[in-house]
Amino acid sequence: MSNLQGRSIIITGAARGLGRAYAERCAALGASVVAADIRDCTDTVGAIEAAGGRALGVSLDVADTASCQAMAAAALDAFGRIDGLVNNAALYGGLHSAKFDAIDEDEWQRVMNVNVSGIWRCCKAVIDPMRETGGSIVNIASLAAVYGMPNSVHYATSKAAVIGMTRSLARELGRKWIRVNCVAPSAVMTEGTREFFGDKLERAAAVIAGNQSLPRNLETEDLTGTVVYLLGDDSRFVTGQTIMVDGGTVFL
């Protein structure tokens, strides 16, 4: 198990679901965690502190450059360094499913602005302190980027761009000992997934699990180990990779 003792790690989209799970797991392994979200992170911070960990809640809008820079500044002010960044924030739960030629253009642009440009902004915000010490960036993509996702082409396209960005950043930043990797999960049974599928969730979950080699739906705990691995020294010579955590749906 990776030891994150003494490290400062920012996790975006940490108010609930996967982001909160990543935050709590990192804190349990000794990291000082910056829980950042457009939603209130009070519950996440409270849970970490109640378990004896260190955490700071920060308001973050990844669509705004100044907000991303303020997040990084708050992390440095509180903990003195930035060793890791988990780019988890994304538009997902509230998206409208539609055929590709019926997707609202404003929604398309919002998805790209948050899911793609938001990661770019957050990486830019943390890169200067990471250049001094090295570090690890973990981007959260999706099975949709590799398998394809009909009627949600905007979401799948944004997550495919995350994989491309990950590979390019890994090549650009490796000489500074900054590693950049990607995790691509299948649908995880979180609040966002329930919102996305709505009353079709039960059927969708059954179809997704049925396509997997390991035939059950993912829970948050199925992903935290992979993210922690990529943040820690156990993966110190791993960069530019996309790890599918999808129960064996696709093999890269």
Order of alpha helices (4+ residues) and beta strands (2+ residues): beta-alpha-beta-alpha-beta-alpha-beta-alpha-alpha-beta-alpha-alpha-beta-alpha-alpha-alpha-beta
